[in-house]
Amino acid sequence: IDGACVIGLTLVQMARALGLTDITVTDVIDSRLETARALGASRTLNGQQVDVETTMRELTQGEGVPLIVDAACIPALMPQMVRLASPAGRIGLLGFNATPSDLVQLEMIKKELTLVGSRLNNRKFPKVIELIASGQLQVQDLISHRVTFDEMPGAIDLIEKHPEQTRKVLVELTNAHH
C-alpha cells in the first residue's frame, strides 16, 4: 500500500479482515507508519529513508508484488508501481489527481498487469458496518482530531495547510437545548 493516509490505513484494516497477512505500507511520515503498524501492517517503509524498490525486490526474491494499491495519490509513483508489480500483478488506484503520470505501456503489457481505478464501493456499506461492529475495522483510530463546531474553521485551516498532521477530523456537535 502506497500511502498511510486515512485511505491507506483503512486498506490495511480491510486487507487484514480479508485474511491478508503480508502487508507492506510505504509513506514518508513516520507517525503515519506507526499507525499503520498499530492497525496491522506487517511492514512499513519510509520512502525517504530506504530504497523501496530494492527492499521490496529483496523481500519478494525478485518476484515482485502481486497487489499494489495507491493511496498516496502521487502520479510520479506510477512507474515505480509498474516496476514493483509481479507478472500478472494488479495495481489499484484510489487517489484523485489530475496530473498525468509516466506510464510505459510496454511495461504493463510485458507483465500482463491489471490496472484498476476505484472510487466507491457500491453496496458495501452493510459489510463495512459489520466489520466496524465486529472490531475488525477500527474507525476510532482514523480520527486524529476532535473539535467543537466553533473550532471547525481552525480545523479546516489545519487540514488544508498541514494535511500531514491530520487523519480524520471529527466535528462534535452538542445540542445546547436539551
N, C-alpha and C positions, 0 to 999 in steps of 0.2 A: 504494500500500500504506500503510494507516494503521498505524503502529507498527513500530519497528525492534527488537523483541524477537527471541527465537530463532525464533518462527514467522515474523515479518516478514522476518528475514534469510534464512531457508530459502526463503521465497516469492520473494525477489529472485533467488536462485540457480536456482530452478525456472523462473521466468519466462525467465531467460536461456537455460536449457537447452532451453526450448520455442521459442526463437527471438525472443522479445520484446526489443526494443531500447530502447524509450522507457519507462523505469520510474522513477516518482517515489515516494519514500518520505518519509512525514511522521512526526515524533516531536518530543519536547520535550527530549531529551537528546542533546547534540552528539556525545558519544563513540559513541553507538549509530548516529547518522547517518554518522559517519566510517566505521564498519564496513560500513554498508550501501553506501557508495560503493566501498569496497575490494572488496566482493563483487559489484559490477556494477550498482548503481543509477546511472542516468544523471543523476538529480537528487535532491537531498534538501532538505526544507523543515522548519525548526524552527517549529512552530506557535505558539511564544511570541514569536518574532522577526519573523515575516511573516504576512500575512493569506493563509492557504492558499487560501481560496475565490477571492479576487481574482487571486492569482498563477496558479492553475490555469485560471481563466476566460480570462485573457490568453494563456496558453500554448496553449490549445486554440481560440483565436479565438472564444470563446463557445459552442463546440460541446459542451463537457463531456467527461467522461472515460468511455470505453466500458466499462472494467472497474475496479472499486474492490474492494479486499479489506481487510476489517477484521481486523487482527491486534492492534490496540490493546485491544480488548475494553472500550471505553468507550461505553455506550449513548447518552450525550449527544451523540455524534458522528453518530448515525444521520440526523438532519435535514440536517446538512451533506453527508453522503454522497449523500443523495437529491438535494439541490440541485446537487451537483457532477456527478452522473451525466448522461451524454448520453442523448438519446432512444434507446430500446431498449437502454439500458445494463444491465450486470449488477453486482450487489453481492453479494460473498461474505462471509459471517460465519463467523469461526473461533474467536472467543473465548467463554469460558464466563462468563456474567454473568447473574444472575437479576434485576437491576434493570431495570424497564421503560424503554423509550425512547419519545420522542415521534415517532411515525411518522404522517405525514399521508397517508392512503390516496389522496386526490385527487392528490397529487404523484406517487405511484407510478403511478397509472393514466394521468395525462396524458402521462407519458413512456413508458408501457408498459415499465416496468422489471422485471427479473427479480431476485428476492431468493433467494439460496441459502445454506442453512446446511450446514456441513461439519464433521464430527468426525473421521472416519478415512477414509483412502483404502484401501478394501478391495482386496486382492490387488495392491497396488502395490509391495510390498517388492522383488520381483525388479528392477523398473525403478529403484528408489531405489539398490539395491546396484550396479547397472550404472552409474548416474550418479556414485556415490562412486568406484567403480573407475576410471572414465574421467577423474576430476578435475573434472567439471562441478559436483559438489556438494562443497563444502569443509567437511566436518563439523568438522575441527580448529579452524576459525575460529569455531565456535559455542561453544567451550569457553573460559570466562573464568577459571576457577579449577581447579586440580588439588590434591586434598587426600588425605592418608592416611586410612585407616579411623579412626584415633584422632582425627583432626581433623574428622570428619564432624559431630559436634554443633555445633561452631562454624560450620561451613559452612551447616548448616540454619538456624541463627540468622541468618546473613548473608542468606540467600535470603529468609527471612520478613520481616526488618526493613529490608533495603536491596536490594530487587529491582532497583533501577536500577543497582546496581553489579555485577550478575551477568548472565551469559547461562546457559550450562550449567555445572554444577559436576561435575567428574569425580572420583569416588572411586576411587583407585588401590589395588587390593588386591594385596598381595605375599604370596607363600607363604614363610613362615619355615622350613618343614620341606621342604627340597629333597629 
